[in-house]
Amino acid sequence: MKTTVQLDYRAILANTARPVHLAFQFTAPPATVRREQSIAFSLVLDRSGSMEGAPLAAAIRAAKTVVQNLRQEDWFSLVTFDDSAEVVIPIGPVRSKQKVCERIDQIMTGGSTNLTGGWTLGRDALRQAPAGTVRRQMLLTDGQLNVGIVDPHQVRQIVSHGLERDGIRTSTLGFGDGYDEDLLASLAQATNGAFYDANDPEKLPAIFSAELDGLQQVAVQNLRLRFKPLDFVDDCLSLGGYNQVKLPDGRIEYALGDLMTEEDRVAVFVLSVLPMPLLAGTATPAASLEGEAIAEVEILYDAISASGIASRSEVHTIRVRATQDPAEVQVNEDALPWVSAQQAAEILEKALKCRDQGDLTGAQKLLQDGIAHLNAYASDAKVSDGLELLKKALREITETTDYVRSRKELKFMRASYARMSSADEWVAEEQAKPSFKKPRPRRPADDADATPPASPRPQS
């Protein structure tokens, strides 16, 4: 894996506190051969009454597309939920794709929306997959929590526990205008999964396929960053909203999840830098000419290749130089595209909360001030993604007659910018697609002689 580290400011004024943005870009290696690692994929589909017609038909079509693209070593299950949850396809390798697809065709709509019940059945299925298997749940719903456990905070705790205990990452897909986008975005963020908004049934097959591709082409697992703030750093904050854990040695760990083949992922952190002095009576910084070491960051991950899984780690010392000359305090334009995009995502989140509270003027001002802030960099090409996001949000919040629908699309865009993955499917309007997105790599050719899993379960 290639790691690129950038600060937005490598030099700051001496004796002046200020925030400095630290950006990491991680690039996963390409796949050169087909890997034999099995994956476990559980689809959890809402079949409540509101899904009747085109939505359920599209979900069924998308589920069958997933089945057709499973490899011999992959494990699969399908759970549906309305008032209650039901295992439609038990977890295991799919031996007869035709029979599984015929069973999927029999799914019919029911009653209400017991989302938590569906998720827990999907979790229980994934628990049966072999140890070391990459586990992912894809949850689709078009409704609100109205049966079973309905407290959003409690649901997030349950889903987060699924990652901590069983290694289950959850991606979420909201369909239509009736679902809770804040809940689905929160569940995905809590487990390093992706959140999607779909207002068109025809988007479902591409989203399902993207999730399966991401699982089958995992190149980096369990990417973590461990921060050790040094003397001149008061605080560290993740702009992407990654969960943090304080380790016994005082370091702060952020978990970024998995990367697929050739995926770029960007994570930006805000370091609150305290005043850094110069030596008394001189213009020389108290630290070396390289700058003061303000943080140490250890990066840990598991690299997956044809020969197996190997643990890797690397350590980066982050330095900032103090200066008395304001002309030396120059923005690093290499970091601007990443920092400005995630700054825009944070501004959008605050604007949405303001608009939700009925303060349209306040939301507009937040967005206008954000646009002015990015324009002040005087480098439109470098900050174009962030600018376009804020300009679109200002138009939608100001002019739309359907804020319910616009809010869902903006929430998806905000989540996509915060996660900043090149590989996740883009489901908003094509002209708003950010430059950090790129086509997913093609899979290595399947090996016709691939052997089945070592410990097969009963056939689905």
C-alpha positions as CSV (number, residue, x, y, z in Angstrom):
1,M,0.0,0.0,0.0
2,K,1.2,3.5,-0.9
3,T,0.8,6.2,1.8
4,T,1.0,9.9,1.0
5,V,1.2,12.4,3.9
6,Q,0.5,16.1,3.5
7,L,0.1,19.1,5.8
8,D,-1.9,22.1,4.6
9,Y,0.7,24.4,6.4
10,R,4.3,23.2,6.9
11,A,5.2,26.5,8.6
12,I,3.2,28.6,11.0
13,L,3.8,31.9,12.8
14,A,5.9,31.5,16.0
15,N,4.1,32.0,19.3
16,T,0.7,31.7,17.6
17,A,-1.8,28.9,18.1
18,R,-3.7,27.6,15.1
19,P,-5.2,24.5,13.6
20,V,-3.2,22.5,11.0
21,H,-4.7,19.9,8.7
22,L,-3.0,16.6,8.4
23,A,-4.1,14.5,5.3
24,F,-3.3,10.9,4.4
25,Q,-4.0,9.3,1.1
26,F,-3.9,5.5,1.1
27,T,-3.6,3.7,-2.3
28,A,-4.3,0.0,-2.3
29,P,-2.1,-2.1,-4.7
30,P,-3.6,-3.6,-7.9
31,A,-4.6,-7.3,-8.0
32,T,-2.3,-9.3,-10.2
33,V,-3.9,-12.7,-9.7
34,R,-7.2,-14.0,-8.5
35,R,-7.2,-14.4,-4.7
36,E,-8.7,-17.5,-3.0
37,Q,-9.8,-15.7,0.2
38,S,-13.5,-16.3,0.8
39,I,-15.9,-13.5,1.7
40,A,-19.3,-13.6,3.4
41,F,-22.0,-11.2,2.1
42,S,-25.4,-10.9,3.7
43,L,-28.1,-8.9,2.0
44,V,-30.8,-7.6,4.3
45,L,-33.8,-6.4,2.3
46,D,-36.9,-4.4,3.5
47,R,-40.0,-6.1,2.1
48,S,-42.5,-3.9,4.0
49,G,-45.7,-2.8,2.2
50,S,-44.1,0.4,0.9
51,M,-41.6,-1.6,-1.2
52,E,-44.4,-3.1,-3.3
53,G,-44.1,-2.9,-7.0
54,A,-41.0,-1.4,-8.8
55,P,-38.8,-1.0,-5.6
56,L,-39.1,-4.7,-4.6
57,A,-38.8,-5.9,-8.2
58,A,-35.5,-3.9,-8.5
59,A,-34.2,-5.2,-5.2
60,I,-34.9,-8.8,-6.3
61,R,-33.2,-8.1,-9.6
62,A,-30.2,-6.6,-7.8
63,A,-30.0,-9.6,-5.4
64,K,-30.0,-12.0,-8.3
65,T,-27.2,-10.1,-9.9
66,V,-25.1,-10.5,-6.7
67,V,-25.8,-14.3,-6.7
68,Q,-24.7,-14.6,-10.4
69,N,-21.4,-12.9,-9.5
70,L,-20.5,-15.0,-6.5
71,R,-17.4,-17.1,-6.7
72,Q,-17.2,-20.7,-5.5
73,E,-15.4,-19.8,-2.3
74,D,-17.9,-17.0,-1.4
75,W,-20.5,-17.3,1.3
76,F,-23.9,-15.6,0.9
77,S,-27.2,-15.2,2.8
78,L,-30.4,-13.2,2.3
79,V,-32.6,-11.9,5.0
80,T,-35.9,-10.0,4.6
81,F,-37.9,-8.0,7.1
82,D,-41.2,-6.4,7.6
83,D,-43.0,-6.8,10.9
84,S,-40.6,-9.6,11.6
85,A,-37.4,-10.9,10.0
86,E,-36.9,-14.1,8.0
87,V,-33.8,-15.9,6.7
88,V,-34.6,-16.5,3.0
89,I,-31.2,-18.0,2.0
90,P,-29.2,-19.5,4.8
91,I,-25.5,-18.6,5.0
92,G,-23.1,-20.8,2.9
93,P,-21.5,-21.3,-0.5
94,V,-24.1,-21.1,-3.3
95,R,-24.0,-24.4,-5.2
96,S,-27.0,-23.8,-7.4
97,K,-27.3,-20.2,-8.5
98,Q,-30.5,-21.0,-10.4
99,K,-32.3,-22.5,-7.3
100,V,-31.2,-19.5,-5.2
101,C,-32.5,-17.0,-7.8
102,E,-35.8,-18.9,-8.0
103,R,-36.2,-18.6,-4.2
104,I,-35.4,-14.9,-4.4
105,D,-38.2,-14.5,-7.0
106,Q,-40.7,-15.7,-4.4
107,I,-40.1,-12.7,-2.0
108,M,-43.3,-10.7,-1.5
109,T,-44.1,-7.5,0.4
110,G,-45.5,-7.6,3.9
111,G,-46.2,-5.1,6.7
112,S,-44.1,-2.6,8.8
113,T,-40.3,-2.0,9.2
114,N,-38.5,-4.1,11.8
115,L,-35.0,-2.9,10.6
116,T,-33.1,-4.0,13.7
117,G,-34.6,-7.5,13.6
118,G,-33.4,-7.8,10.0
119,W,-29.9,-6.6,10.8
120,T,-29.5,-9.0,13.8
121,L,-30.6,-12.0,11.7
122,G,-28.0,-10.9,9.0
123,R,-25.4,-10.6,11.8
124,D,-26.2,-14.1,13.1
125,A,-25.8,-15.5,9.6
126,L,-22.4,-13.9,9.2
127,R,-21.2,-15.2,12.5
128,Q,-21.3,-18.7,11.0
129,A,-18.8,-17.8,8.3
130,P,-15.3,-19.3,8.8
131,A,-12.8,-17.4,11.0
132,G,-10.8,-14.8,9.1
133,T,-13.5,-14.3,6.4
134,V,-14.2,-10.8,5.3
135,R,-17.8,-10.1,6.5
136,R,-20.1,-7.4,5.1
137,Q,-23.8,-6.7,5.5
138,M,-25.8,-4.7,3.0
139,L,-29.0,-3.2,4.5
140,L,-31.7,-1.8,2.3
141,T,-34.8,0.0,3.6
142,D,-37.3,2.6,2.4
143,G,-38.9,3.2,5.8
144,Q,-38.5,4.4,9.4
145,L,-37.9,2.4,12.5
146,N,-41.4,1.5,13.7
147,V,-41.3,-2.1,15.0
148,G,-38.9,-3.8,17.4
149,I,-36.0,-1.7,18.7
150,V,-36.7,1.8,17.4
151,D,-34.3,4.1,19.3
152,P,-31.6,5.2,16.8
153,H,-28.9,5.4,19.5
154,Q,-29.5,1.9,20.6
155,V,-29.6,0.6,17.0
156,R,-26.2,2.3,16.4
157,Q,-24.8,0.6,19.5
158,I,-26.0,-2.8,18.3
159,V,-24.5,-2.3,14.8
160,S,-21.2,-1.0,16.3
161,H,-21.0,-4.0,18.5
162,G,-21.3,-6.2,15.4
163,L,-18.1,-4.7,14.1
164,E,-16.2,-4.8,17.4
165,R,-17.2,-8.4,18.2
166,D,-17.7,-10.1,14.8
167,G,-15.9,-7.9,12.3
168,I,-19.1,-7.1,10.4
169,R,-19.0,-3.9,8.4
170,T,-22.5,-2.6,7.5
171,S,-23.3,-0.6,4.4
172,T,-26.7,1.0,4.1
173,L,-29.0,1.9,1.2
174,G,-32.0,4.2,1.6
175,F,-34.6,4.0,-1.1
176,G,-37.2,6.6,-1.9
177,D,-38.2,9.5,0.3
178,G,-39.5,7.9,3.4
179,Y,-36.3,6.5,5.1
180,D,-34.2,8.1,7.9
181,E,-31.0,9.2,6.2
182,D,-29.4,10.3,9.5
183,L,-29.8,6.8,10.9
184,L,-28.5,5.0,7.8
185,A,-25.5,7.4,7.5
186,S,-24.8,6.9,11.2
187,L,-24.9,3.1,11.0
188,A,-22.6,3.0,8.0
189,Q,-20.1,5.5,9.5
190,A,-20.0,3.5,12.8
191,T,-18.8,0.4,11.0
192,N,-16.7,2.0,8.2
193,G,-19.3,1.1,5.6
194,A,-20.8,3.2,2.8
195,F,-24.2,4.9,2.8
196,Y,-26.2,5.3,-0.4
197,D,-29.3,7.2,-1.4
198,A,-31.4,5.8,-4.2
199,N,-34.5,7.5,-5.6
200,D,-34.6,5.3,-8.6
201,P,-35.0,1.5,-8.6
202,E,-32.6,1.2,-11.5
203,K,-29.7,2.3,-9.3
204,L,-30.0,-0.7,-7.0
205,P,-28.2,-3.3,-9.2
206,A,-25.1,-1.0,-9.6
207,I,-25.0,-0.3,-5.8
208,F,-25.2,-4.0,-4.9
209,S,-22.6,-4.9,-7.5
210,A,-20.2,-2.2,-6.1
211,E,-20.5,-3.7,-2.6
212,L,-19.8,-7.2,-3.8
213,D,-16.9,-6.1,-5.9
214,G,-15.5,-4.2,-2.9
215,L,-15.6,-7.4,-0.9
216,Q,-14.2,-9.7,-3.5
217,Q,-11.3,-7.4,-4.2
218,V,-10.2,-6.4,-0.7
219,A,-6.5,-5.7,-0.8
220,V,-6.0,-4.0,2.6
221,Q,-7.8,-5.0,5.8
222,N,-8.2,-3.3,9.2
223,L,-6.5,-0.1,8.3
224,R,-5.8,1.8,11.6
225,L,-4.0,5.1,12.5
226,R,-2.6,5.5,16.0
227,F,-1.8,9.1,16.9
228,K,0.6,10.2,19.6
229,P,0.3,13.9,20.1
230,L,3.6,15.5,21.2
231,D,4.4,18.7,23.1
232,F,2.7,21.3,20.8
233,V,-0.5,19.5,19.9
234,D,-3.5,20.1,22.2
235,D,-6.1,18.1,20.4
236,C,-6.7,15.9,17.3
237,L,-10.0,15.6,15.4
238,S,-11.1,13.4,12.4
239,L,-12.9,15.4,9.7
240,G,-14.2,12.1,8.3
241,G,-15.9,11.3,11.6
242,Y,-13.9,8.1,12.1
243,N,-14.5,6.4,15.5
244,Q,-11.7,6.9,18.0
245,V,-10.4,4.8,20.8
246,K,-7.9,5.9,23.5
247,L,-5.3,3.2,23.9
248,P,-3.7,2.3,27.3
249,D,-0.5,4.0,26.3
250,G,-2.4,7.3,25.7
251,R,-2.4,7.2,21.9
252,I,-5.6,7.7,19.9
253,E,-6.6,5.0,17.4
254,Y,-8.8,5.7,14.4
255,A,-10.2,2.7,12.4
256,L,-10.6,3.3,8.7
257,G,-11.7,-0.2,7.6
258,D,-10.8,-2.0,4.4
259,L,-9.6,-0.9,1.0
260,M,-10.3,-2.7,-2.3
261,T,-7.8,-3.2,-5.1
262,E,-6.5,0.2,-6.5
263,E,-8.8,2.2,-4.1
264,D,-7.7,5.6,-3.0
265,R,-8.9,6.6,0.5
266,V,-8.3,10.0,2.1
267,A,-8.4,10.8,5.8
268,V,-8.0,14.3,7.1
269,F,-7.3,15.3,10.7
270,V,-7.3,18.6,12.4
271,L,-4.4,19.1,14.8
272,S,-4.7,22.0,17.3
273,V,-1.2,23.4,17.4
274,L,-0.2,25.4,20.5
275,P,2.2,28.4,20.2
276,M,5.7,27.3,19.1
277,P,8.5,29.6,20.4
278,L,11.7,30.7,18.8
279,L,15.0,30.7,20.7
280,A,15.4,33.8,22.9
281,G,17.1,36.6,21.1
282,T,17.3,34.9,17.7
283,A,15.2,34.1,14.7
284,T,15.9,30.4,15.0
285,P,13.1,28.0,15.8
286,A,13.4,26.1,19.1
287,A,13.4,22.9,17.1
288,S,15.6,21.8,14.3
289,L,15.4,23.3,10.8
290,E,13.1,20.4,9.8
291,G,10.5,21.8,12.3
292,E,9.1,20.8,15.6
293,A,7.8,17.2,15.9
294,I,4.2,17.7,16.8
295,A,2.9,14.1,16.4
296,E,3.8,10.6,15.6
297,V,1.4,8.4,13.6
298,E,1.7,4.7,13.4
299,I,-0.2,3.1,10.5
300,L,-1.2,-0.6,10.8
301,Y,-3.0,-2.8,8.3
302,D,-3.2,-6.4,7.0
303,A,-2.1,-6.7,3.3
304,I,-3.9,-9.4,1.3
305,S,-2.2,-11.1,-1.6
306,A,-2.2,-14.4,-3.4
307,S,0.3,-15.8,-0.9
308,G,-1.8,-14.9,2.2
309,I,-2.3,-12.1,4.7
310,A,0.6,-10.2,6.2
311,S,0.6,-7.6,8.9
312,R,2.3,-4.3,8.0
313,S,3.1,-1.1,9.9
314,E,4.8,2.2,9.3
315,V,5.5,5.3,11.4
316,H,5.5,8.9,10.4
317,T,6.8,11.8,12.4
318,I,4.8,15.0,11.7
319,R,6.8,18.3,11.8
320,V,5.8,21.9,11.6
321,R,8.3,24.8,11.4
322,A,7.8,28.0,13.4
323,T,8.7,31.3,11.6
324,Q,8.6,35.0,12.2
325,D,8.0,35.8,8.6
326,P,4.3,35.8,7.5
327,A,5.4,35.3,3.9
328,E,6.7,31.8,4.8
329,V,3.3,30.7,5.9
330,Q,2.0,29.4,2.6
331,V,-0.7,26.8,2.0
332,N,0.5,23.5,0.6
333,E,-1.5,23.2,-2.6
334,D,-0.9,19.5,-2.8
335,A,-3.1,19.1,0.3
336,L,-5.8,21.5,-0.8
337,P,-8.0,19.1,-2.8
338,W,-8.3,16.8,0.2
339,V,-8.6,19.3,3.0
340,S,-11.1,21.6,1.2
341,A,-13.4,18.7,0.2
342,Q,-13.6,17.4,3.8
343,Q,-14.0,21.0,5.1
344,A,-16.9,21.4,2.7
345,A,-18.5,18.2,4.1
346,E,-18.3,19.5,7.6
347,I,-19.8,22.8,6.6
348,L,-22.7,21.1,4.8
349,E,-23.4,18.9,7.9
350,K,-23.7,22.1,10.1
351,A,-25.9,23.8,7.5
352,L,-28.3,20.8,7.3
353,K,-28.7,20.9,11.1
354,C,-29.3,24.6,11.0
355,R,-31.9,24.2,8.2
356,D,-33.6,21.4,10.2
357,Q,-34.0,23.8,13.1
358,G,-35.9,26.1,10.8
359,D,-33.1,28.6,10.5
360,L,-32.8,28.9,6.7
361,T,-30.9,32.2,6.9
362,G,-28.3,30.7,9.2
363,A,-27.9,27.7,6.9
364,Q,-27.4,29.9,3.9
365,K,-24.8,32.0,5.7
366,L,-22.9,28.9,6.7
367,L,-22.7,27.8,3.1
368,Q,-21.9,31.3,1.8
369,D,-19.1,31.7,4.3
370,G,-17.8,28.3,3.4
371,I,-17.7,29.2,-0.3
372,A,-15.9,32.5,0.5
373,H,-13.4,30.5,2.7
374,L,-12.6,28.1,-0.2
375,N,-12.5,31.0,-2.7
376,A,-9.9,32.7,-0.5
377,Y,-7.4,30.0,-1.4
378,A,-7.3,31.5,-4.9
379,S,-6.8,28.1,-6.4
380,D,-10.2,27.1,-7.9
381,A,-8.9,24.0,-9.6
382,K,-7.6,22.7,-6.3
383,V,-10.8,23.3,-4.3
384,S,-13.3,22.6,-7.1
385,D,-14.8,19.6,-5.4
386,G,-15.5,21.4,-2.2
387,L,-16.8,24.5,-4.0
388,E,-19.2,22.5,-6.1
389,L,-20.6,20.7,-3.1
390,L,-21.3,23.9,-1.2
391,K,-22.7,25.7,-4.2
392,K,-25.1,22.8,-4.9
393,A,-26.1,22.7,-1.2
394,L,-26.9,26.4,-1.3
395,R,-29.0,26.1,-4.4
396,E,-30.9,23.1,-3.0
397,I,-31.5,24.6,0.5
398,T,-32.6,28.0,-1.0
399,E,-34.6,27.0,-4.1
400,T,-35.9,23.5,-3.7
401,T,-39.6,22.8,-3.3
402,D,-38.9,19.3,-2.0
403,Y,-36.4,19.6,0.8
404,V,-37.1,16.0,2.0
405,R,-35.7,14.6,-1.2
406,S,-32.9,17.1,-1.5
407,R,-31.8,16.5,2.0
408,K,-31.4,12.8,1.4
409,E,-29.2,13.5,-1.7
410,L,-27.1,16.1,0.2
411,K,-26.7,13.7,3.1
412,F,-25.4,11.1,0.7
413,M,-23.0,13.6,-0.8
414,R,-21.8,14.7,2.6
415,A,-21.1,11.1,3.6
416,S,-19.3,10.4,0.4
417,Y,-17.0,13.4,0.8
418,A,-16.3,12.6,4.4
419,R,-15.4,9.0,3.5
420,M,-13.5,10.1,0.4
421,S,-13.2,6.8,-1.3
422,S,-12.5,6.5,-5.0
423,A,-14.3,3.2,-5.2
424,D,-17.7,3.7,-3.6
425,E,-20.6,3.9,-6.1
426,W,-21.7,7.5,-6.9
427,V,-25.5,7.6,-6.9
428,A,-26.2,11.4,-7.1
429,E,-26.5,13.4,-10.3
430,E,-23.6,12.7,-12.6
431,Q,-22.6,16.3,-13.1
432,A,-22.0,16.6,-9.4
433,K,-19.6,13.7,-9.3
434,P,-16.3,14.7,-7.5
435,S,-12.9,14.3,-9.1
436,F,-11.8,11.8,-6.4
437,K,-14.1,9.1,-7.8
438,K,-12.7,6.8,-10.4
439,P,-13.9,3.6,-12.2
440,R,-13.7,0.4,-10.2
441,P,-10.9,-1.9,-11.4
442,R,-11.8,-5.0,-13.4
443,R,-11.6,-8.3,-11.5
444,P,-8.8,-10.8,-12.3
445,A,-10.2,-13.6,-14.4
446,D,-11.8,-16.3,-12.5
447,D,-9.9,-19.6,-12.1
448,A,-12.0,-22.4,-13.5
449,D,-10.2,-24.9,-11.3
450,A,-10.7,-23.0,-8.1
451,T,-11.3,-25.3,-5.2
452,P,-14.3,-25.0,-2.9
453,P,-14.0,-23.8,0.7
454,A,-12.2,-26.1,3.1
455,S,-15.2,-26.2,5.5
456,P,-18.4,-26.0,3.4
457,R,-21.7,-25.6,5.1
458,P,-25.0,-27.1,3.8
459,Q,-25.8,-25.9,0.3
460,S,-28.1,-22.9,0.0
